[in-house]
Structure formats: C-alpha cells, structure tokens
Amino acid sequence: MKFEGTYVAMVTPFTEDREIDEEGFRSNINYLIEKGVNGLVGAGTTGESATVTHEEHQKIIDILVDEVDGRVETVAGTGSNATSEALSLTKYAYDAGADSALLITPYYNKPQPQGLIEHYGSIAEAVDIPIIAYNVPSRTGINMDVNTIVELAKIDGIDAVKEASGSVDKASDIYKALSHEGLEDDFNILSGEDSLTLPLMAVGATGVISASANIDARRMVLMVDSVLNDDYARAMELHYEMVELIRALFIESNPVPVKTAMNLMGLPSGPLRQPLAEMRPENLEVLKKALKDSELI
C-alpha cells in the first residue's frame, strides 16, 4: 500500500467523566476530512492508547471506520510490547475494516533487532493488512536501526515506517539503503516529527502522521501537498508559518498541549486521563499565544 500525504494522529475526546465522547470523536473526524487530510489514525499515542481499555481501544477503531466510511484512509493503532497482544489488536482492526495498522516498536522490554523483525514479521504473516512500523525511541527506549528497517521493508505486508527518531540523517540513511535494495517505491517513510516533516520529505519521506494537524490540518495538508508537487518555496513558507505553533504543541508531553488547544478552539477534546495532568500555567500562555498568532483562537 502506498502511504502518501497527511495523516492525522487523532486525539480521543473524553466526556467530563472521562468516558469516550463518541459524538465528539465523530465530529472531529468530519472536521478533519473537510480540511483535506489523506488519512486518520485512531487509538495511537495521541489518542491516549496507553490509558484506554481493550474494549475502548476496539470501540475507537469501530467508530473511526464507521464514520470515515471510505472517504479517507483509516489507520488503527494496534501496537503493544507483547506480540500476542499486538497480533490480537491487529486482527481486530482487520476484521473491523481498517485500511492499515500502525504498530509501535515494543516498549520497555527493548527487543533486539532480530526480535523486532520476528515481532513485525509474525503479525504481517498472520494478518492481511498493510502495516506501518512506528519508531519512536523517546517513548519506547529502543531505536530501530537502518538495517532493521530495511529488513522489515522486505517482508510482505510491512509497507512503511513512521520515523520519529528526530534525525534527518537517519531518514536519509533509510532512504539510501532502501534505494540500494530497490525498495524505495514499495516502502514509504512517514515523518513522525511534525517540525521535521519538510526536511524529512526533502530526503525521501512521502508524508506525515501528525499530531499538530488536529489543530492546523489546513496548513499541514498544504505544506505536504506542496512538497509532493515539488513546490518547495511554498512548502517552506508554510513550514515557517507553523513552526512556532508546532513547538508550542509539544512544549509538554503529547497529547497534553494538543488536547488543551482543541478545548481552547471549541473542538471536542475534554479532559486528559491520568497520569497526564493539566499544563503548567506558563506553558499554557505560550500555547495560547501561538494559537492567537496562528489565528486559530
């Protein structure tokens, strides 16, 4: 499967008693589709997947697939640090009708490269759904190396990596290694760092899975599309229009600022689940200023 364009790592809106706000989630789906996004990710890190139950995780996937109804691509977050659990969630996403699955590298237990290959490979063999591997060492404690990613690219059904190591050099090395193997057209690199989307796309990435696009999907879509259309001058303008906002949206742990911003904008978001807490007052002021400067509030 070709992964290209802007995918939004959606928040999970909660009611005041911290239950899933189904009506609000459906409203956000339609809001983002109207902004021109290419795909929507449910039950990922931005969706507070670490604090939802298995039943809630499945409910999020069901709502996403149902409300999108084929209008854009649907990506279900199905990763876990236990291969059996990730396999179960991925099977559920397939049965629910999701277009693809996003699987974070197993966290805490820090598998070796061969363990990662076997983890992803066994799931790809068992479930006929396109898989995006998600490399985010700041959260998992493990950084997939270039050789491991290339080996994953050789496995049928593993079609992309969400690269969030924060290194343009790393993305460049991945693309070079894929090209050496003749895999660059069959395996996509997606930016997992919103502020690095432009430079990562300049060295071979084909799009982004973006948390900040919950807030400013219009400009993120325009920037990504500009790169895909080789209009780097326009893409650079949009990058600099967004960069301060993006920084403010990651001033504390994601999705704390993103959900706070959505509440300020009047979009369904609601409270956070513990152990996440409300923003520090001084950081909240930085966020408010960035939203005002971006004319979003």
Backbone bond lengths (Angstrom), bond angles and torsions (degrees), N, CA, C in turn:
res aa  C-N    CA-C-N  psi(-1)  N-CA   C-N-CA  omega(-1)  CA-C   N-CA-C  phi
1 M - - - 1.459 - - 1.522 109.20 -
2 K 1.313 116.86 137.05 1.454 122.37 177.87 1.525 109.54 -85.53
3 F 1.341 116.02 124.40 1.459 120.66 176.45 1.519 108.00 -108.63
4 E 1.326 115.29 115.35 1.460 120.79 -174.30 1.523 109.56 -149.48
5 G 1.327 116.22 135.15 1.455 119.82 175.20 1.512 112.92 110.22
6 T 1.331 115.14 -153.54 1.463 122.11 -175.23 1.524 110.84 -107.37
7 Y 1.321 114.98 118.22 1.464 122.71 175.52 1.528 107.29 -112.35
8 V 1.305 117.00 135.10 1.466 120.62 -177.15 1.520 110.01 -101.01
9 A 1.332 116.31 123.20 1.461 121.50 171.40 1.525 106.92 -78.82
10 M 1.323 116.52 96.15 1.460 121.24 -169.69 1.522 113.02 -74.60
11 V 1.330 114.92 146.17 1.460 120.51 169.30 1.521 108.53 -75.23
12 T 1.311 115.60 158.95 1.461 120.98 169.96 1.523 107.32 -102.11
13 P 1.325 118.10 109.22 1.466 118.83 179.03 1.527 110.63 -72.32
14 F 1.328 115.36 140.22 1.457 121.19 178.20 1.521 110.09 -117.64
15 T 1.312 115.55 152.34 1.452 121.79 171.65 1.531 108.20 -75.97
16 E 1.317 116.94 174.60 1.463 120.02 -178.69 1.528 112.55 -61.50
17 D 1.338 117.56 -26.55 1.464 119.20 176.11 1.525 111.89 -93.41
18 R 1.345 115.77 16.80 1.463 124.09 172.23 1.525 113.98 65.87
19 E 1.319 115.96 32.17 1.461 121.73 169.52 1.529 107.90 -97.20
20 I 1.329 117.41 158.45 1.458 120.55 179.75 1.521 109.60 -60.92
21 D 1.321 115.88 127.94 1.461 123.14 177.17 1.531 107.79 -89.52
22 E 1.342 115.61 87.83 1.471 119.76 -174.56 1.520 111.60 -62.36
23 E 1.322 117.18 -44.78 1.465 120.39 179.83 1.531 110.56 -60.92
24 G 1.337 116.24 -43.09 1.454 120.12 179.06 1.516 112.39 -65.43
25 F 1.329 117.19 -39.00 1.463 121.42 178.66 1.524 109.96 -63.61
26 R 1.312 116.81 -43.44 1.463 119.81 178.45 1.527 110.65 -64.19
27 S 1.327 117.10 -38.83 1.465 120.88 178.06 1.523 110.87 -62.39
28 N 1.336 117.04 -43.47 1.465 120.47 179.20 1.521 111.78 -64.67
29 I 1.307 117.08 -37.41 1.471 120.66 177.29 1.523 110.16 -58.43
30 N 1.311 116.50 -48.09 1.464 120.06 -178.73 1.531 111.66 -67.72
31 Y 1.319 116.35 -37.57 1.463 121.24 177.45 1.522 110.68 -58.98
32 L 1.320 117.07 -45.07 1.455 120.98 -177.71 1.523 112.09 -72.75
33 I 1.301 117.28 -37.10 1.470 119.70 176.47 1.529 110.01 -61.58
34 E 1.327 116.35 -39.96 1.469 120.34 178.35 1.528 111.95 -63.17
35 K 1.336 117.16 -24.85 1.467 121.48 179.48 1.530 112.36 -81.04
36 G 1.322 116.85 -5.94 1.462 120.11 174.10 1.509 116.16 94.38
37 V 1.338 118.64 18.41 1.463 120.04 -179.12 1.522 110.79 -68.51
38 N 1.331 115.54 158.70 1.462 120.70 -179.46 1.521 112.91 -91.79
39 G 1.328 116.61 -24.84 1.449 119.50 -178.27 1.514 111.68 -161.16
40 L 1.329 115.62 162.62 1.456 122.37 -179.39 1.526 109.38 -130.53
41 V 1.329 115.12 135.30 1.459 121.70 179.99 1.518 108.90 -108.94
42 G 1.306 116.93 125.35 1.453 121.99 176.87 1.516 111.49 -113.09
43 A 1.319 116.55 147.89 1.468 123.15 176.11 1.519 112.51 64.42
44 G 1.330 116.30 36.11 1.456 120.90 172.04 1.508 110.79 -98.59
45 T 1.329 116.50 -166.97 1.464 120.70 -179.57 1.519 111.75 -58.16
46 T 1.344 116.57 -44.80 1.462 120.68 179.16 1.520 111.37 -63.69
47 G 1.328 116.43 -25.94 1.455 121.54 177.47 1.511 114.02 -85.11
48 E 1.335 116.70 13.42 1.471 122.64 178.65 1.527 112.28 57.75
49 S 1.330 114.88 40.94 1.463 119.75 -177.88 1.531 112.37 -60.15
50 A 1.330 117.04 -25.45 1.466 119.65 -178.21 1.519 113.05 -69.25
51 T 1.343 117.20 -17.22 1.467 119.22 -176.44 1.526 113.04 -120.78
52 V 1.339 117.52 12.07 1.466 119.13 173.32 1.526 108.61 -99.65
53 T 1.307 116.45 150.78 1.454 121.22 177.50 1.531 109.40 -74.80
54 H 1.337 116.15 168.78 1.461 119.39 177.05 1.531 110.59 -60.80
55 E 1.317 116.39 -40.00 1.462 119.85 179.82 1.524 110.85 -64.71
56 E 1.335 116.89 -40.69 1.459 120.57 177.68 1.525 111.15 -67.60
57 H 1.321 116.33 -39.32 1.467 121.01 177.39 1.531 109.88 -57.04
58 Q 1.309 115.62 -46.61 1.460 120.37 179.26 1.527 111.17 -65.85
59 K 1.316 116.41 -37.64 1.466 120.32 178.82 1.522 110.90 -63.04
60 I 1.325 117.02 -41.21 1.466 120.44 178.85 1.524 110.61 -60.43
61 I 1.329 116.25 -44.07 1.467 120.24 178.50 1.522 110.45 -62.43
62 D 1.328 116.65 -44.27 1.472 120.64 -179.30 1.531 111.35 -61.09
63 I 1.328 116.89 -45.21 1.466 120.28 -179.64 1.525 110.07 -63.36
64 L 1.328 116.30 -44.53 1.472 120.69 -179.15 1.518 111.24 -57.60
65 V 1.312 116.49 -51.71 1.467 120.36 -177.39 1.529 110.83 -63.75
66 D 1.322 116.08 -42.06 1.462 120.51 -177.87 1.526 111.83 -65.16
67 E 1.336 116.95 -46.91 1.461 119.65 -175.00 1.522 112.09 -73.77
68 V 1.321 117.58 -37.43 1.470 120.15 178.66 1.518 110.48 -64.43
69 D 1.327 116.73 -43.33 1.467 122.32 174.60 1.536 111.95 52.11
70 G 1.334 115.32 43.18 1.452 119.78 173.97 1.519 116.41 81.59
71 R 1.325 118.07 2.56 1.473 119.70 -175.44 1.524 112.71 -74.89
72 V 1.329 116.99 -34.62 1.469 122.69 173.85 1.531 106.48 -137.91
73 E 1.318 116.73 176.14 1.457 120.38 178.99 1.529 110.57 -74.83
74 T 1.308 115.75 142.96 1.464 121.13 176.94 1.520 109.58 -111.50
75 V 1.329 115.43 129.34 1.466 122.10 -179.18 1.519 107.76 -121.29
76 A 1.320 116.37 122.82 1.463 120.97 -179.58 1.518 109.72 -100.19
77 G 1.315 116.61 127.50 1.450 120.18 171.59 1.513 109.35 -73.06
78 T 1.341 117.04 120.49 1.472 119.81 -174.98 1.526 112.40 -134.93
79 G 1.321 117.64 18.06 1.456 120.46 -176.66 1.513 113.64 -78.74
80 S 1.326 115.01 159.43 1.459 122.31 176.66 1.524 108.10 -161.43
81 N 1.321 116.60 164.27 1.464 118.64 174.62 1.520 112.04 -85.85
82 A 1.326 117.89 -1.95 1.464 122.84 171.99 1.528 108.20 -112.21
83 T 1.309 116.71 123.67 1.465 119.94 -177.41 1.522 111.33 -59.04
84 S 1.336 117.28 -38.87 1.465 120.44 -178.96 1.524 110.95 -62.50
85 E 1.332 116.95 -39.33 1.462 120.97 179.80 1.522 110.97 -70.52
86 A 1.329 117.00 -42.11 1.466 120.52 177.13 1.518 110.80 -62.72
87 L 1.319 116.73 -38.50 1.463 120.90 178.43 1.525 110.81 -64.34
88 S 1.329 116.67 -42.84 1.458 120.58 179.91 1.534 111.12 -62.54
89 L 1.331 117.21 -44.79 1.462 120.70 179.44 1.522 111.41 -66.44
90 T 1.324 116.59 -37.86 1.465 120.03 179.92 1.525 110.93 -67.62
91 K 1.312 116.55 -39.66 1.472 119.73 174.98 1.525 110.12 -61.52
92 Y 1.326 116.34 -40.93 1.465 119.29 178.96 1.526 110.54 -61.95
93 A 1.334 116.98 -43.98 1.464 121.00 -179.54 1.522 110.64 -61.44
94 Y 1.322 116.31 -40.91 1.473 120.12 178.07 1.530 110.53 -62.55
95 D 1.317 116.19 -48.30 1.470 120.16 -179.32 1.521 111.48 -63.93
96 A 1.342 117.28 -31.21 1.463 121.17 179.99 1.524 112.41 -75.66
97 G 1.328 116.81 -15.60 1.460 120.15 177.78 1.515 114.95 99.63
98 A 1.347 118.04 14.30 1.466 120.14 176.46 1.522 109.64 -63.95
99 D 1.331 116.02 147.79 1.462 120.32 -178.99 1.526 112.24 -76.52
100 S 1.322 117.41 -29.54 1.465 121.18 -178.80 1.515 109.36 -159.76
101 A 1.341 114.91 173.02 1.461 120.62 -178.84 1.525 109.62 -130.94
102 L 1.330 115.43 140.65 1.458 122.92 177.76 1.523 107.83 -109.04
103 L 1.343 116.48 118.92 1.458 120.73 -176.26 1.520 110.59 -119.44
104 I 1.320 116.17 113.98 1.452 122.15 176.30 1.523 109.62 -66.86
105 T 1.327 116.78 149.77 1.460 118.94 173.94 1.529 108.70 -61.76
106 P 1.331 117.63 141.34 1.464 119.42 179.83 1.533 111.15 -53.62
107 Y 1.314 115.00 131.07 1.455 121.44 -174.76 1.525 110.57 -100.73
108 Y 1.282 116.01 157.67 1.462 126.59 176.87 1.531 112.92 72.93
109 N 1.340 118.96 -50.61 1.465 118.28 -177.25 1.528 114.14 -79.63
110 K 1.357 118.01 -9.63 1.465 123.54 169.74 1.541 113.28 49.48
111 P 1.328 117.76 65.11 1.466 119.76 179.84 1.527 112.71 -64.83
112 Q 1.335 115.13 151.83 1.449 121.33 175.96 1.533 109.58 -70.37
113 P 1.346 117.70 167.24 1.475 119.68 178.64 1.530 113.09 -51.55
114 Q 1.327 117.51 -43.56 1.460 119.29 179.67 1.523 111.00 -65.30
115 G 1.330 115.94 -35.45 1.462 118.91 176.96 1.516 111.91 -64.10
116 L 1.336 116.81 -39.15 1.469 120.39 177.26 1.517 111.13 -64.19
117 I 1.320 116.94 -43.28 1.462 121.15 179.89 1.522 110.50 -61.96
118 E 1.322 115.79 -42.39 1.467 119.41 179.85 1.522 111.04 -70.59
119 H 1.322 117.51 -37.56 1.468 121.89 177.80 1.523 110.72 -58.11
120 Y 1.319 116.00 -57.37 1.468 119.63 -178.58 1.523 111.48 -67.99
121 G 1.318 116.65 -39.47 1.456 119.90 -177.33 1.517 113.17 -63.77
122 S 1.329 117.01 -40.15 1.467 119.88 -179.44 1.520 111.28 -66.82
123 I 1.333 116.83 -35.32 1.464 120.20 178.54 1.527 110.17 -71.81
124 A 1.334 116.42 -43.11 1.467 119.73 178.70 1.522 111.65 -62.07
125 E 1.324 116.79 -35.10 1.467 121.03 179.53 1.528 111.47 -70.84
126 A 1.332 116.19 -32.83 1.466 120.60 -173.76 1.521 113.41 -87.21
127 V 1.350 117.53 -25.82 1.470 120.86 -174.21 1.529 109.34 -128.20
128 D 1.320 116.21 126.78 1.468 121.04 -177.39 1.527 110.19 -87.72
129 I 1.340 114.80 68.43 1.458 120.68 178.79 1.525 107.69 -138.04
130 P 1.324 119.55 137.73 1.468 120.52 177.49 1.521 111.03 -60.83
131 I 1.319 115.71 134.52 1.460 121.78 -175.78 1.525 110.73 -114.61
132 I 1.336 115.35 135.76 1.459 122.97 169.95 1.523 106.92 -108.23
133 A 1.334 116.75 119.01 1.462 120.49 173.71 1.530 108.33 -79.94
134 Y 1.318 116.21 142.20 1.464 120.45 -174.06 1.518 109.20 -119.63
135 N 1.327 115.75 113.20 1.463 122.03 -178.88 1.519 109.53 -104.33
136 V 1.338 116.61 107.14 1.471 120.59 -178.31 1.523 108.64 -139.81
137 P 1.335 116.95 78.37 1.467 120.82 -173.30 1.513 114.90 -60.12
138 S 1.335 118.76 -26.32 1.466 119.99 179.83 1.517 111.73 -63.76
139 R 1.317 117.65 -22.27 1.468 121.17 179.94 1.526 113.05 -105.33
140 T 1.323 117.46 -26.76 1.466 119.51 -170.97 1.514 114.09 -105.11
141 G 1.333 117.53 -19.78 1.448 120.21 -177.06 1.508 114.21 82.02
142 I 1.338 117.19 8.34 1.460 120.67 179.10 1.519 109.11 -139.96
143 N 1.326 115.79 137.90 1.466 121.55 -178.78 1.527 107.94 -117.32
144 M 1.320 116.70 108.53 1.465 119.82 178.83 1.522 109.85 -60.19
145 D 1.324 116.88 128.56 1.455 118.91 179.72 1.531 110.38 -82.10
146 V 1.318 114.76 169.23 1.464 120.75 -175.21 1.526 111.11 -60.57
147 N 1.314 117.04 -43.44 1.468 119.87 -178.09 1.523 111.71 -62.32
148 T 1.317 116.44 -38.44 1.468 119.85 178.56 1.519 110.89 -64.48
149 I 1.324 116.75 -42.88 1.462 120.48 179.36 1.518 110.85 -63.64
150 V 1.317 117.96 -39.57 1.470 120.98 177.87 1.528 110.14 -64.58
151 E 1.332 116.82 -40.11 1.470 118.93 177.85 1.527 110.64 -64.26
152 L 1.326 117.47 -37.68 1.466 119.74 175.79 1.516 111.29 -63.64
153 A 1.331 116.13 -37.40 1.468 120.53 -179.31 1.522 112.23 -63.17
154 K 1.313 116.81 -22.63 1.462 121.06 -179.80 1.528 112.19 -80.89
155 I 1.324 117.46 -11.37 1.463 122.00 -177.04 1.528 109.75 -88.39
156 D 1.315 117.19 126.95 1.466 121.47 177.78 1.521 109.84 -58.61
157 G 1.316 115.73 130.09 1.455 120.93 177.23 1.513 113.93 99.55
158 I 1.324 118.30 -15.56 1.465 121.01 174.16 1.522 106.36 -100.20
159 D 1.323 115.91 107.48 1.460 120.76 -164.88 1.520 114.99 -112.75
160 A 1.336 118.30 -6.11 1.463 119.10 -176.77 1.519 110.31 -164.63
161 V 1.331 114.87 164.07 1.452 121.72 170.53 1.521 108.48 -128.24
162 K 1.320 116.21 133.75 1.460 121.30 168.27 1.517 105.72 -90.13
163 E 1.322 116.25 110.21 1.459 122.44 -170.94 1.518 109.90 -100.63
164 A 1.343 114.85 110.11 1.462 120.84 -176.76 1.522 111.12 -128.18
165 S 1.317 115.63 38.59 1.461 119.23 176.50 1.522 111.39 -82.96
166 G 1.333 116.95 -11.18 1.457 120.99 178.36 1.506 114.43 83.14
167 S 1.332 117.45 15.18 1.457 121.18 -175.21 1.527 111.32 -122.17
168 V 1.329 115.88 118.67 1.463 120.02 173.42 1.524 109.72 -67.70
169 D 1.334 116.81 -36.64 1.464 120.42 177.16 1.524 110.90 -58.26
170 K 1.323 116.39 -41.88 1.473 120.25 -179.65 1.527 110.32 -62.68
171 A 1.332 117.80 -45.75 1.455 120.63 178.50 1.525 110.91 -61.88
172 S 1.313 116.34 -40.38 1.463 121.05 177.89 1.522 110.79 -61.95
173 D 1.326 116.81 -43.36 1.464 120.90 179.60 1.526 111.38 -66.01
174 I 1.331 116.71 -37.63 1.472 120.04 177.21 1.524 109.99 -61.81
175 Y 1.330 115.79 -48.57 1.470 119.11 -177.96 1.534 111.01 -62.84
176 K 1.322 116.98 -42.03 1.469 120.87 179.21 1.522 110.75 -61.55
177 A 1.334 116.64 -43.21 1.460 120.84 -179.78 1.533 111.13 -67.93
178 L 1.323 116.97 -39.91 1.470 120.11 175.91 1.524 110.76 -61.43
179 S 1.329 116.16 -42.50 1.467 120.62 179.68 1.523 111.24 -62.88
180 H 1.326 116.02 -38.63 1.461 120.58 179.08 1.525 111.23 -61.26
181 E 1.335 115.71 -32.04 1.463 120.94 179.85 1.536 112.40 -93.02
182 G 1.335 116.91 -0.54 1.461 120.41 -178.28 1.516 113.40 72.28
183 L 1.338 117.02 27.59 1.467 122.04 -174.80 1.525 113.18 -108.08
184 E 1.331 117.80 0.17 1.468 120.03 -171.21 1.529 113.03 -65.13
185 D 1.318 118.24 -23.55 1.466 120.36 178.88 1.519 112.73 -89.88
186 D 1.340 116.79 -14.00 1.464 121.21 -175.21 1.527 112.96 -106.31
187 F 1.330 116.86 -9.52 1.460 120.81 -176.60 1.517 107.71 -137.76
188 N 1.333 115.99 124.11 1.464 120.71 -173.76 1.515 112.59 -102.69
189 I 1.318 115.23 146.35 1.459 122.99 170.68 1.527 107.52 -101.80
190 L 1.321 116.72 127.32 1.462 121.89 176.39 1.524 108.73 -116.41
191 S 1.313 115.92 135.72 1.459 119.75 178.30 1.529 110.11 -67.56
192 G 1.329 114.56 133.35 1.457 119.95 172.96 1.514 112.03 -111.17
193 E 1.331 115.56 7.92 1.466 122.76 177.44 1.517 107.39 -122.44
194 D 1.321 117.04 106.13 1.467 120.33 -172.18 1.521 112.93 -54.89
195 S 1.325 117.46 -42.36 1.457 120.24 -176.20 1.524 112.64 -71.64
196 L 1.333 117.44 -15.57 1.468 121.55 179.83 1.528 112.67 -104.05
197 T 1.312 117.44 9.62 1.460 119.69 -176.14 1.521 112.02 -59.45
198 L 1.318 117.65 -47.24 1.474 119.76 -179.74 1.529 111.54 -60.95
199 P 1.342 120.08 -53.77 1.461 117.79 179.49 1.526 114.22 -62.87
200 L 1.336 117.89 -35.25 1.462 118.97 178.17 1.528 111.52 -66.43
201 M 1.327 116.46 -38.51 1.462 119.16 177.42 1.529 110.86 -68.57
202 A 1.325 116.30 -29.45 1.469 119.78 178.47 1.524 111.61 -66.37
203 V 1.347 117.63 -22.75 1.462 119.98 179.84 1.527 112.67 -109.89
204 G 1.337 117.06 14.24 1.457 118.32 170.45 1.506 117.74 130.17
205 A 1.335 119.44 -12.07 1.465 120.22 176.64 1.528 110.04 -66.80
206 T 1.329 116.26 151.86 1.467 120.95 -176.12 1.521 113.49 -109.79
207 G 1.325 116.81 4.32 1.463 118.83 179.72 1.505 111.02 168.30
208 V 1.325 115.57 -161.66 1.458 121.51 -174.92 1.525 110.07 -145.29
209 I 1.326 115.20 146.50 1.465 121.50 163.43 1.515 105.03 -107.08
210 S 1.323 115.75 106.94 1.459 122.36 -162.75 1.520 113.28 -115.24
211 A 1.339 115.78 130.66 1.457 120.86 171.77 1.523 110.73 -81.14
212 S 1.339 116.32 -38.36 1.470 119.54 -177.07 1.524 112.14 -67.19
213 A 1.327 117.02 -18.84 1.468 119.78 178.25 1.524 112.45 -68.12
214 N 1.340 118.19 -14.34 1.468 119.37 168.91 1.521 109.98 -58.97
215 I 1.348 115.86 -30.16 1.455 122.50 -173.34 1.523 112.09 -98.16
216 D 1.320 117.27 -43.41 1.471 121.74 -175.74 1.517 109.76 -134.38
217 A 1.321 115.86 61.57 1.467 120.58 -178.88 1.520 111.54 -62.85
218 R 1.311 117.21 -36.17 1.469 120.10 -175.57 1.519 111.24 -57.48
219 R 1.337 116.49 -50.46 1.460 118.99 -177.33 1.528 112.34 -72.20
220 M 1.328 117.24 -34.76 1.468 118.63 177.97 1.522 110.14 -64.20
221 V 1.321 116.45 -43.18 1.467 119.96 177.81 1.530 110.62 -61.11
222 L 1.325 116.27 -44.84 1.464 119.71 -179.81 1.526 111.44 -62.42
223 M 1.337 117.38 -40.33 1.461 119.73 -179.20 1.524 111.28 -66.76
224 V 1.314 116.28 -47.86 1.470 120.07 -179.16 1.525 110.56 -62.51
225 D 1.327 116.31 -43.98 1.463 119.32 178.96 1.527 111.47 -64.51
226 S 1.321 116.89 -34.07 1.465 120.12 177.83 1.522 110.82 -62.80
227 V 1.332 116.68 -42.77 1.465 119.46 177.77 1.522 110.37 -63.94
228 L 1.327 116.25 -45.25 1.468 120.05 -179.23 1.528 111.84 -61.87
229 N 1.341 115.99 -25.07 1.464 121.03 177.56 1.527 112.69 -98.24
230 D 1.351 115.82 13.47 1.469 122.64 177.06 1.525 113.77 62.99
231 D 1.333 116.75 24.18 1.465 120.26 176.32 1.532 107.79 -99.93
232 Y 1.323 115.49 76.58 1.458 120.52 -174.74 1.524 112.18 -71.47
233 A 1.320 117.52 -27.55 1.464 119.47 178.30 1.525 110.31 -64.02
234 R 1.342 116.32 -45.64 1.463 119.94 178.41 1.525 110.71 -67.82
235 A 1.318 116.89 -38.33 1.459 120.27 178.67 1.513 110.92 -61.36
236 M 1.335 117.44 -40.03 1.454 120.64 -179.83 1.526 110.78 -66.82
237 E 1.330 117.64 -39.31 1.462 120.54 176.38 1.530 110.59 -58.04
238 L 1.309 115.86 -45.63 1.460 120.75 -178.11 1.528 111.30 -68.91
239 H 1.309 116.67 -37.39 1.465 120.50 175.98 1.530 110.82 -56.53
240 Y 1.317 116.37 -46.88 1.461 119.38 -177.96 1.523 112.28 -74.64
241 E 1.330 117.72 -23.03 1.463 119.93 172.91 1.531 110.94 -68.67
242 M 1.337 116.62 -30.88 1.464 121.24 -173.71 1.518 114.62 -99.02
243 V 1.323 118.35 -18.12 1.457 119.42 -164.33 1.523 113.24 -62.96
244 E 1.328 119.13 -38.94 1.468 119.75 179.62 1.523 111.26 -69.01
245 L 1.313 117.01 -37.18 1.456 120.46 176.37 1.527 110.23 -63.47
246 I 1.330 116.07 -45.30 1.464 119.63 179.76 1.523 110.19 -59.33
247 R 1.326 117.12 -44.19 1.466 119.97 178.68 1.528 111.33 -59.73
248 A 1.324 116.17 -41.15 1.469 120.16 179.40 1.522 111.32 -66.24
249 L 1.337 116.74 -32.66 1.461 120.84 -178.67 1.530 112.65 -74.95
250 F 1.335 116.20 -9.20 1.460 120.04 176.74 1.531 111.20 -122.64
251 I 1.340 116.14 22.47 1.458 120.35 -179.04 1.527 111.18 -70.86
252 E 1.324 116.04 -23.68 1.458 122.71 169.88 1.524 107.84 -130.96
253 S 1.315 117.16 176.33 1.462 121.26 -174.30 1.526 111.53 -55.95
254 N 1.326 116.01 130.02 1.464 121.50 172.47 1.532 109.00 -66.53
255 P 1.344 119.91 135.26 1.466 127.71 10.57 1.532 115.14 -103.13
256 V 1.324 117.65 27.66 1.465 118.81 -175.54 1.536 111.86 -57.55
257 P 1.354 120.26 -54.93 1.465 118.82 -179.95 1.532 113.34 -66.16
258 V 1.336 117.10 -34.44 1.465 119.82 -179.08 1.531 110.46 -64.48
259 K 1.324 116.89 -46.85 1.460 119.10 179.18 1.531 111.18 -65.88
260 T 1.326 116.47 -36.64 1.464 120.56 176.94 1.520 110.33 -62.67
261 A 1.333 116.39 -44.29 1.467 120.89 179.34 1.521 111.35 -62.66
262 M 1.320 116.50 -40.95 1.465 119.57 179.33 1.523 110.89 -63.11
263 N 1.323 116.78 -40.45 1.463 119.44 176.51 1.524 111.16 -62.05
264 L 1.330 116.62 -40.60 1.468 120.98 178.60 1.523 111.43 -65.28
265 M 1.335 116.77 -31.38 1.464 121.90 -179.45 1.527 112.84 -85.15
266 G 1.321 116.85 -5.68 1.460 120.14 -178.97 1.510 113.72 81.38
267 L 1.347 117.21 18.47 1.459 121.36 176.71 1.523 109.31 -94.27
268 P 1.338 118.32 148.10 1.459 120.21 179.63 1.524 111.56 -58.32
269 S 1.300 116.05 124.83 1.460 121.63 -179.77 1.518 110.06 -152.29
270 G 1.322 116.36 -60.23 1.445 120.19 176.74 1.509 113.06 77.22
271 P 1.330 117.09 -163.30 1.458 121.35 -174.24 1.528 111.98 -78.82
272 L 1.333 114.55 169.99 1.459 122.84 173.44 1.520 108.82 -92.37
273 R 1.330 114.93 159.97 1.457 118.92 172.41 1.524 109.42 -98.13
274 Q 1.307 115.63 141.60 1.456 119.67 176.40 1.524 110.55 -62.10
275 P 1.328 117.50 143.54 1.459 127.20 19.23 1.532 115.38 -91.46
276 L 1.329 119.05 6.43 1.465 119.65 175.92 1.527 108.98 -69.20
277 A 1.332 115.30 145.11 1.457 121.59 -176.89 1.523 110.51 -126.03
278 E 1.308 115.29 169.28 1.461 120.11 178.66 1.531 111.04 -65.21
279 M 1.330 116.92 157.90 1.457 121.87 -177.03 1.525 111.81 -67.62
280 R 1.323 115.13 150.35 1.462 120.40 172.28 1.528 108.75 -66.73
281 P 1.324 118.32 142.93 1.472 121.47 -175.07 1.521 114.16 -53.54
282 E 1.338 117.44 -42.67 1.463 119.50 -177.85 1.532 111.85 -67.06
283 N 1.344 116.93 -33.42 1.463 120.05 177.24 1.525 111.35 -74.56
284 L 1.324 115.34 -33.31 1.459 119.78 176.43 1.529 110.76 -61.54
285 E 1.305 117.06 -38.85 1.469 119.93 178.15 1.521 111.68 -65.99
286 V 1.324 117.27 -37.99 1.471 120.97 175.29 1.523 110.38 -61.03
287 L 1.328 115.95 -43.47 1.467 120.60 179.83 1.520 111.11 -64.63
288 K 1.310 116.93 -45.12 1.471 120.13 -179.95 1.529 110.96 -60.33
289 K 1.320 116.69 -41.84 1.461 120.24 179.84 1.532 110.34 -63.41
290 A 1.321 117.12 -43.02 1.468 120.53 179.74 1.521 111.10 -63.58
291 L 1.319 116.87 -39.34 1.464 120.17 177.96 1.526 111.35 -66.54
292 K 1.330 116.52 -40.69 1.463 120.16 177.98 1.520 111.20 -66.26
293 D 1.330 116.76 -42.73 1.464 120.66 179.96 1.529 111.26 -64.38
294 S 1.338 115.67 -28.37 1.470 120.87 178.02 1.524 112.25 -88.66
295 E 1.327 115.84 1.83 1.466 123.00 179.70 1.529 112.32 58.83
296 L 1.335 114.39 39.41 1.462 120.28 178.54 1.519 112.62 -103.39
297 I 1.342 116.46 -14.22 1.467 120.46 171.07 1.536 107.20 -136.26
